Amino acid sequence: MVRLPTDAEWVEGRIRGLPPRWRHKLRRRWEQRSVDDYVGANVELREATAALLSVRVSLDASDSEICDAAERQALRCLDRLALTVTVKQARASMERVCIGQGITPPSEETEHGPALARMCCPLWWRRKLRKHHGQTVEGAAVRLGYVNRFRDLYVSNERLAERTQQNKRNASMLEATTARNDAGQVFTLAELAAKSTASKAIRRAELMTRIAGFERYADAEGYQGVFITLTCPSRFHRYMIVNDGKAAVPNPKYDWHETPATAHKHLTRVWARSRAALARQELRPFGFRISEPQHDGTPHWHMLLFCPPAEVEQLMATLQRYALQDSGDEKGALQHRCDFKLIDKARGTAAGYIAKYVAKNIDGEHVGDDLEGRPATESAKRVEAWCSTWRIRQFQQIGGPPVSVWRELRRIKHLPADAPVHLHHAHRAANKQVQRDGDETATVAWDAYCRAQGGIACGRNAAIKLTMREAEGLGRYGDAAPPRPVGVETWSHQTGDAEGNGEQAQRWQVESERSVWTIERVPARRFDWRSFDAESATPAQPRTSVNNCTQPNVDGTKSPTPAASQHSYVRSGALCYPPGSSPALDAGRILAPWGKLT
């Protein structure tokens, strides 16, 4: 006869493996509610822990433990590959491993070769496990009430610790890895990152440059700036702030199925519908959108938009209509769901108004204390952990020409003297060669760049575009490598006579300067993974301008390239594997594991 567990055993079984403070809270909550509502207490505990049971990694695992788990799952898939005969069988077996870990396998559109390569790669598993573990555990922390102004701001302390550990390990790797370019210059990857938008200071400066450029363009055209705050319906908020901000109480309307990720999707959907409606009215506002967390992790948007004064009322009415489509009759929706403030130039610039929102969501520099009374530099770390956990894009440009061309122009030192005038104007604007009135120092000018591209509403019809070139070889997983930008291109028009005779169009292409980088020294890794081309069985071309194909092993030697006779891979792609472990495939059938070919 099977003995049923006691209530205490059942509760302990549900909460086993949770962080200590979570176990205490769930146990206490069940004990309090079970006195008057025994069934409800059981249902609540079961629902609170159901999602967590799908996480096969320890819920309090550190980021290093997640990396170890990723390697174990990659090896499990390699074992499955060695035990199956056909590619379809191998893929189905690996997909069962993914599903068992709560991970979504590669889509059906992915060919067999690249799909197998992904599921045998620790890096692919690392990304998937981090996302699944982070979002599931953090979602539970929000539901349990640990994330709010008076406890863990924006994200739980557990998630912040994991992200801090990950950032430290990434920084150590960048410092320990050097790269040499074709000019013989040697830098650490940390030094190279500090010169790009990966640097928080550079990222903040570029955003402010573009925002200020939009404002100068708007001022020249006589446009009005509108600052908009867009929030979610009540069911997305775990807590309510009461007593003039002195207390946070649970929100009775909160839907436990909602997360910051679903809240962000809701805001994205509201804006998509609003933008489509504005386009039907032939309204083209431009500006920036910033997504930031409220105290309990629920995202809200700040938008700075510019438009002609005559269109402001239509813009506001359209946004408010779509913001109130969902639960628009709930208390406070009309006052707080969609808030508008007109920019008053007498009180300051629009860029100055939004600067604090940009800074506190990047590094917190020059802000002081945030709205919660905490140092903004410390809060910025929690914001970064929040957006990385929920995969939320913090900043997005609305309207205007593409920033990719702006960045590519900065890679071009000199243009041909007879290049089109608008190309010269755009190049000077992007390379600190524009002087403003009353300013003796040349600087970048996003507004001048917008005009050179054909105006703020040019969009995909911008005068200057990227020149793309097909990349050679395959990507990491055997997929076709995407085209790479190699410069910019545009058209110039030579007018003819009054009847149009002799009119000509000339295409201009200017290549940018790019260095070819070779990794010279890397920290010791658990596996020395390689990617080989499916047809030639030679190392695939690097996906970026960094060459990772000649990395030495830990002992300083180079891994030999397996003979082509031993490499009949799936014709659709390449396979990542640890040397000596990967099976050879031909015509959809597995021939033999590496090292066991006869």
C-alpha atoms as one frame of an Amber mdcrd trajectory, in Angstrom:
protein
   0.000   0.000   0.000   1.371   3.382  -1.045   1.737   5.852   1.794   0.605
   9.372   0.933   2.907  12.175   2.100   1.853  14.246   5.052   1.086  17.924
   4.600   4.498  18.870   5.967   6.259  16.406   3.636   4.290  17.649   0.632
   5.105  21.277   1.398   8.798  20.500   1.910   8.845  18.585  -1.346   7.420
  21.550  -3.243   9.860  24.081  -1.818  12.984  21.908  -1.764  15.833  23.487
  -3.731  14.535  27.048  -3.455  16.674  29.847  -2.004  16.404  29.843   1.833
  14.378  33.044   2.170  11.934  31.794  -0.478  11.366  28.524   1.369  10.655
  30.369   4.603   8.155  32.715   2.991   6.269  30.013   1.060   6.081  27.723
   4.089   4.815  30.513   6.305   2.272  31.643   3.713   0.925  28.084   3.370
   0.676  27.658   7.159  -1.265  30.926   7.548  -3.730  30.308   4.708  -4.286
  26.585   5.314  -5.992  27.335   8.642  -9.036  28.836   6.897  -8.603  27.724
   3.290  -6.798  24.405   3.085  -7.492  23.745  -0.615  -6.674  27.323  -1.610
  -3.364  27.155   0.257  -2.411  23.964  -1.597  -3.384  25.408  -4.991  -1.457
  28.621  -4.306   1.697  26.741  -3.329   1.434  24.401  -6.290   1.022  27.270
  -8.768   3.821  29.275  -7.144   6.300  26.403  -7.544   5.053  24.820 -10.787
   7.150  26.986 -13.114  10.218  26.546 -10.928  10.040  22.763 -11.246  10.771
  23.085 -14.984  14.210  24.507 -14.167  16.652  21.604 -14.041  19.502  23.789
 -12.785  19.553  24.571  -9.076  17.437  27.654  -8.484  20.166  29.292  -6.416
  22.867  28.327  -8.925  25.599  30.837  -9.657  26.462  31.821 -13.208  29.504
  29.527 -13.109  27.251  26.588 -12.224  24.983  27.465 -15.161  28.037  27.354
 -17.456  28.946  23.927 -16.073  25.397  22.706 -16.672  25.572  23.982 -20.264
  28.668  21.870 -20.908  27.025  18.783 -19.450  23.989  19.162 -21.708  26.179
  19.698 -24.770  28.009  16.462 -23.958  24.688  14.670 -23.504  23.724  15.727
 -27.018  27.064  14.546 -28.368  26.418  11.179 -26.736  23.002  11.014 -28.388
  24.665  11.787 -31.699  26.992   8.826 -31.263  24.144   6.452 -30.380  21.864
   7.196 -33.336  22.070   6.188 -36.988  20.269   8.891 -38.978  20.353  12.643
 -38.696  16.607  12.793 -38.064  16.919  10.347 -35.190  19.815  12.312 -33.732
  17.908  15.573 -33.970  14.773  14.117 -32.399  16.821  12.652 -29.550  18.596
  15.977 -28.902  15.309  17.870 -29.014  14.016  15.632 -26.230  17.054  16.631
 -24.173  16.243  20.310 -24.779  12.583  19.931 -23.863  13.516  18.005 -20.733
  15.599  20.991 -19.629  12.806  23.469 -20.394  14.650  24.769 -23.475  13.052
  25.383 -26.859  14.962  23.411 -29.552  16.049  25.059 -32.825  13.092  25.865
 -35.040  11.917  23.515 -37.777  13.127  26.040 -40.363  16.711  25.396 -39.215
  18.395  22.730 -41.330  19.621  19.534 -39.708  23.327  20.377 -39.754  23.079
  23.792 -38.067  20.459  22.432 -35.647  22.736  19.593 -34.518  25.644  22.013
 -34.234  23.656  24.266 -31.936  22.510  21.522 -29.624  26.070  20.159 -29.324
  27.540  23.561 -28.477  28.024  24.667 -24.830  27.770  28.325 -25.852  24.284
  27.771 -27.293  23.249  25.913 -24.146  24.748  28.635 -21.979  22.615  31.332
 -23.608  19.460  29.246 -23.421  19.943  28.150 -19.802  20.778  31.669 -18.665
  17.589  33.014 -20.178  15.358  30.206 -18.926  16.884  30.118 -15.444  17.017
  33.892 -15.080  13.477  34.630 -16.236  11.860  31.740 -14.381  13.589  32.423
 -11.078  13.210  36.190 -11.351   9.532  35.806 -12.265   9.062  33.791  -9.083
  10.870  36.483  -7.073   8.457  39.098  -8.434   5.412  36.956  -7.649   6.659
  36.202  -4.139   6.925  39.921  -3.489  10.677  40.301  -3.100  11.001  42.976
  -5.804   9.788  46.400  -4.720  11.003  49.750  -3.479  11.455  48.657   0.121
  13.160  45.302  -0.526  14.984  44.450  -3.763  14.721  47.361  -6.192  13.988
  46.450  -9.852  15.465  42.912  -9.570  16.005  40.398  -6.801  19.324  40.333
  -4.988  19.898  36.780  -6.223  19.634  37.830  -9.867  21.822  40.879  -9.294
  24.533  38.652  -7.799  24.407  36.307 -10.818  24.662  39.185 -13.290  27.501
  40.784 -11.340  29.411  37.509 -11.415  28.829  37.162 -15.147  30.029  40.711
 -15.842  33.168  40.161 -13.770  34.003  36.972 -15.657  33.400  38.701 -18.999
  35.657  41.588 -17.964  38.397  39.159 -16.934  38.149  37.357 -20.260  38.411
  40.638 -22.205  41.448  41.683 -20.168  43.143  38.302 -20.680  42.591  38.116
 -24.451  44.750  40.017 -26.933  44.234  40.664 -30.622  46.640  41.756 -33.376
  45.522  43.590 -36.508  47.063  43.560 -39.971  49.072  46.684 -39.075  50.807
  44.837 -36.253  48.996  46.680 -33.452  48.169  44.615 -30.374  45.345  45.407
 -27.964  43.418  43.567 -25.325  39.754  43.050 -26.113  38.990  45.247 -23.116
  40.863  48.123 -24.770  38.977  47.603 -28.033  35.626  47.457 -26.222  36.429
  50.742 -24.480  36.665  52.420 -27.895  33.222  51.265 -29.079  29.597  51.670
 -28.045  30.190  48.762 -25.657  31.636  51.478 -23.416  28.836  52.943 -21.311
  30.281  56.443 -21.527  30.483  56.300 -25.346  27.015  54.799 -25.565  25.581
  57.575 -23.392  27.393  60.263 -25.389  26.162  58.911 -28.729  22.561  58.750
 -27.526  22.711  62.318 -26.263  24.285  63.444 -29.553  21.396  61.977 -31.532
  18.739  63.309 -29.158  20.251  66.814 -29.213  20.505  66.618 -33.012  16.819
  65.753 -33.284  16.009  68.745 -31.079  18.081  71.148 -33.197  16.360  69.828
 -36.307  12.956  70.303 -34.665  13.811  73.843 -33.527  14.888  74.791 -37.047
  11.585  73.503 -38.432   9.472  75.064 -35.691   8.330  71.704 -34.282   6.961
  71.075 -30.796   8.498  68.560 -28.405   6.227  66.273 -26.359   7.408  64.126
 -23.437   5.193  61.057 -23.010   5.090  58.478 -20.214   3.321  55.237 -21.109
   2.471  52.713 -18.353   0.837  49.284 -18.146  -2.614  48.340 -16.825  -2.936
  47.469 -13.151  -2.769  43.694 -13.643   0.922  43.937 -14.598   1.927  45.596
 -11.301   2.795  43.393  -8.321   2.673  46.259  -5.810   0.872  49.535  -5.255
   2.518  52.553  -3.628   0.341  54.141  -0.904   0.619  56.784   1.826   2.441
  59.238  -0.447   5.146  56.742  -1.299   5.784  55.580   2.264   4.532  52.024
   1.807   4.124  49.337  -0.855   1.171  46.958  -0.590   0.283  43.928  -2.757
  -1.920  44.786  -5.724  -5.151  42.731  -5.571  -5.557  43.034  -9.373  -2.136
  41.558 -10.110  -2.178  38.657 -12.596   0.414  36.056 -11.573   0.842  35.008
 -15.195   2.256  38.410 -16.169   5.964  39.249 -16.071   8.071  42.276 -17.044
   8.599  40.585 -20.414   4.861  40.344 -21.124   4.410  43.907 -19.854   7.023
  45.140 -22.328   5.270  43.258 -25.132   2.048  45.010 -24.152   3.686  48.441
 -24.432   5.268  47.457 -27.741   1.868  46.428 -29.056   0.296  49.731 -27.940
   2.986  51.715 -29.733   2.803  49.543 -32.885  -0.928  50.193 -33.174  -0.479
  53.882 -32.433   2.298  54.217 -35.006   0.189  52.500 -37.669  -2.740  54.821
 -36.913  -0.454  57.863 -37.088   0.879  56.683 -40.446  -2.685  56.410 -41.780
  -3.154  60.029 -40.731   0.135  60.887 -42.486   1.737  61.946 -39.205   5.468
  61.199 -38.832   6.692  62.079 -35.317  10.334  61.432 -34.554  12.417  61.143
 -31.425  13.422  58.462 -28.906  11.865  55.853 -26.651  13.365  54.776 -23.303
  12.188  51.699 -21.411  12.951  51.598 -17.690  11.688  49.598 -14.701   9.353
  50.798 -12.020  10.211  49.808  -8.461   8.600  46.336  -8.750  10.225  45.524
 -12.100   7.225  46.460 -14.272   8.490  48.401 -17.316   7.177  51.763 -18.446
   8.166  53.900 -21.393   9.361  57.478 -21.669   9.086  58.937 -25.171  10.386
  62.254 -26.483   8.654  62.996 -29.778   8.751  66.028 -32.085   6.070  67.029
 -34.565   4.528  70.198 -36.059   2.450  72.131 -33.478  -0.718  71.549 -35.506
  -0.307  67.765 -35.136   0.258  67.634 -31.367  -3.431  67.132 -30.499  -3.796
  64.283 -32.994  -0.625  62.635 -31.689  -1.793  62.787 -28.081  -5.335  61.629
 -28.876  -4.094  58.652 -30.902  -1.666  57.463 -28.250  -4.220  57.832 -25.484
  -6.864  55.931 -27.445  -4.689  52.845 -27.882  -3.211  53.058 -24.372  -6.737
  52.877 -22.912  -7.996  50.051 -25.122  -6.938  47.535 -22.461  -8.692  48.033
 -19.090  -9.280  51.689 -19.842 -12.125  51.954 -17.338 -10.118  50.943 -14.265
  -9.457  53.505 -11.581  -6.657  55.946 -12.406  -6.244  54.762 -16.008  -7.207
  58.086 -17.572  -4.824  60.041 -15.331  -1.794  57.736 -15.308  -1.861  55.351
 -18.275  -0.625  57.936 -20.766   0.838  61.208 -19.486   1.854  64.144 -21.713
   4.098  67.137 -21.074   4.818  69.792 -23.682   8.449  70.873 -23.777   8.725
  74.522 -22.702  11.905  75.971 -24.203  11.820  78.774 -21.643  12.410  76.217
 -18.878  15.110  74.192 -20.628  15.903  72.005 -23.605  14.260  68.701 -24.418
  17.674  66.993 -24.469  18.408  68.344 -20.996  15.047  67.064 -19.754  15.635
  63.528 -20.987  19.359  63.402 -20.171  18.733  62.100 -16.638  16.626  59.223
 -17.974  19.409  58.251 -20.387  22.147  58.456 -17.759  20.382  56.597 -14.974
  19.581  53.713 -17.326  23.191  53.325 -18.520  25.715  54.136 -15.797  24.058
  56.661 -13.458  26.827  59.221 -13.972  26.046  62.895 -13.262  22.629  62.032
 -11.797  23.227  61.838  -8.041  20.350  60.034  -6.318  17.526  58.451  -8.272
  13.784  58.778  -7.617  14.011  56.058  -4.964  16.627  58.032  -3.009  19.485
  55.647  -3.842  22.780  56.476  -5.617  22.062  56.351  -9.330  25.388  54.630
 -10.043  24.283  51.693  -7.885  20.728  51.663  -9.239  22.108  51.556 -12.791
  23.637  48.134 -12.034  20.223  46.831 -11.018  18.672  48.346 -14.171  21.294
  46.602 -16.306  20.560  43.276 -14.589  16.831  43.872 -15.115  17.021  44.551
 -18.858  19.450  41.652 -19.481  17.205  39.227 -17.569  14.031  40.138 -19.428
  15.715  40.834 -22.808  14.295  44.366 -22.939  15.701  46.893 -25.389  16.232
  50.064 -23.385  16.621  52.695 -26.110  15.065  52.938 -29.540  15.141  55.656
 -32.158  11.783  56.623 -33.659  11.928  58.024 -37.190  14.932  59.640 -38.809
  17.715  58.127 -40.944  19.530  54.929 -39.920  22.331  55.151 -37.383  24.205
  52.297 -39.097  25.206  54.599 -41.987  26.266  57.280 -39.482  28.624  54.791
 -37.798  29.937  53.532 -41.136  30.779  57.094 -42.229  32.972  57.363 -39.135
  35.075  54.509 -40.529  35.836  56.523 -43.673  38.710  58.978 -43.287  38.570
  60.678 -46.689  36.064  60.962 -49.520  36.878  61.498 -53.198  36.983  65.219
 -53.936  34.305  64.909 -56.618  31.889  62.860 -54.480  28.281  64.131 -54.279
  27.688  67.172 -52.096  25.216  65.409 -49.796  27.757  62.633 -49.156  30.347
  65.238 -48.153  27.823  66.911 -45.828  26.942  63.603 -44.150  30.622  62.668
 -43.773  31.501  66.005 -42.164  28.512  65.731 -39.816  29.599  62.292 -38.599
  33.303  63.117 -38.233  33.425  66.273 -36.100  33.835  68.635 -39.034  30.763
  70.843 -38.490  30.895  74.171 -36.673  27.742  75.604 -35.168  27.013  79.288
 -34.772  28.929  80.757 -31.841  31.030  77.617 -31.388  34.650  77.631 -32.512
  35.067  73.867 -31.988  34.028  71.485 -34.732  31.728  68.720 -33.554  29.423
  65.978 -34.779  25.988  67.107 -35.927  23.147  64.584 -36.110  20.797  67.276
 -37.454  23.134  68.000 -40.384  23.366  64.275 -41.059  19.558  64.026 -41.162
  19.379  66.788 -43.756  22.100  65.192 -45.863  20.117  61.951 -45.886  17.050
  63.679 -47.296  15.245  64.888 -44.191  13.832  63.447 -41.017  11.166  61.385
 -42.795  13.518  59.669 -45.263  13.396  56.270 -43.522  14.418  53.486 -45.915
  14.601  56.010 -48.751  17.677  57.642 -47.228  20.054  59.073 -49.828  23.058
  57.182 -48.443  22.951  53.448 -47.729  25.301  50.755 -46.551  27.275  48.788
 -49.126  26.863  45.133 -48.242  29.090  42.292 -49.390  28.412  38.586 -49.190
  30.581  36.944 -46.552  32.686  33.930 -47.397  32.295  30.599 -45.668  29.815
  29.614 -42.995  28.909  30.848 -39.569  29.610  29.167 -36.244  26.851  26.603
 -36.715  27.089  26.042 -40.451  24.497  28.620 -41.472  25.239  30.915 -44.364
  27.095  33.940 -43.011  25.069  37.163 -43.386  26.305  39.964 -45.677  28.733
  42.422 -44.088  28.905  46.209 -44.457  32.045  47.346 -46.279  31.257  51.021
 -46.888  28.532  53.367 -48.105  26.890  54.024 -51.446  24.748  56.744 -52.966
  23.671  58.216 -56.287  24.473  61.549 -57.873  22.388  63.082 -60.637  23.685
  65.268 -63.432  20.926  67.362 -64.923  20.564  67.693 -68.667  18.835  70.305
 -70.782  15.335  71.647 -70.299  13.848  68.614 -72.053  15.742  66.170 -69.841
  18.254  65.150 -72.503  21.643  64.211 -71.145  20.445  63.571 -67.593  22.619
  60.945 -65.966  22.745  59.103 -62.676  26.037  57.910 -61.254  26.424  55.383
 -58.466  29.072  56.118 -55.859  30.611  53.536 -53.556  33.182  54.389 -50.900
  34.743  51.575 -48.912  35.374  51.985 -45.207  38.597  51.084 -43.461  38.543
  47.841 -41.512  41.311  45.916 -39.882  41.579  42.130 -39.874  42.108  40.979
 -36.310  43.643  37.719 -35.159  43.192  36.425 -31.631  46.667  35.700 -30.266
  46.009  34.645 -26.696  42.848  33.417 -25.040  42.198  32.191 -21.511  42.026
  28.454 -20.981  38.593  27.128 -21.856  36.867  23.913 -20.934  36.610  22.819
 -24.563  38.611  23.788 -27.628  35.628  23.974 -29.973  35.999  24.264 -33.727
  33.669  24.847 -36.662  34.495  23.091 -39.921  33.106  23.720 -43.367  30.744
  21.001 -44.515  32.191  20.522 -47.989  35.929  21.071 -47.626  36.329  20.022
 -43.974  38.567  23.067 -43.460  38.095  25.688 -40.744  35.170  27.961 -41.585
  35.710  31.656 -42.184  35.254  33.857 -39.089  31.832  35.468 -38.712  33.402
  38.848 -37.941  36.649  40.563 -38.791  38.194  38.748 -35.813  39.925  35.524
 -36.849  39.308  32.782 -34.271  40.419  29.907 -36.462  44.053  29.723 -35.371
  43.638  29.727 -31.622  46.348  27.730 -29.827  45.521  25.014 -27.363  46.300
  25.410 -23.696  49.748  23.842 -24.211  50.555  26.305 -26.996  50.133  23.857
 -29.908  47.569  24.104 -32.660  44.861  21.529 -33.158  45.419  19.599 -36.393
  42.840  19.851 -39.129  41.233  16.429 -39.620  41.764  14.873 -42.995  39.083
  15.515 -45.561  38.581  11.775 -46.037  37.382  11.567 -42.432  34.936  14.471
 -42.805  31.724  13.800 -44.681  29.375  16.097 -42.856  25.747  16.899 -43.424
  25.820  18.868 -46.658  23.677  21.658 -45.211  26.198  22.958 -42.718  29.049
  22.609 -40.289  29.220  20.979 -36.902  30.813  22.360 -33.731  32.478  19.700
 -31.625  35.313  19.049 -29.199  38.154  17.409 -31.165  37.995  13.640 -31.054
  34.307  13.496 -30.167  32.307  14.579 -33.194  30.680  11.993 -35.432  31.077
  12.069 -39.200  27.883  12.255 -41.241  27.163  11.513 -44.871  23.921  11.608
 -46.828  21.982  12.008 -43.627  23.548   8.972 -41.940  26.056   8.881 -39.094
  29.170   6.973 -40.121  31.113   6.722 -36.852  32.180   8.838 -33.902  35.417
  10.726 -34.166  38.418   8.648 -33.155  36.577   5.400 -33.927  36.630   5.511
 -37.711  37.814   2.268 -39.237
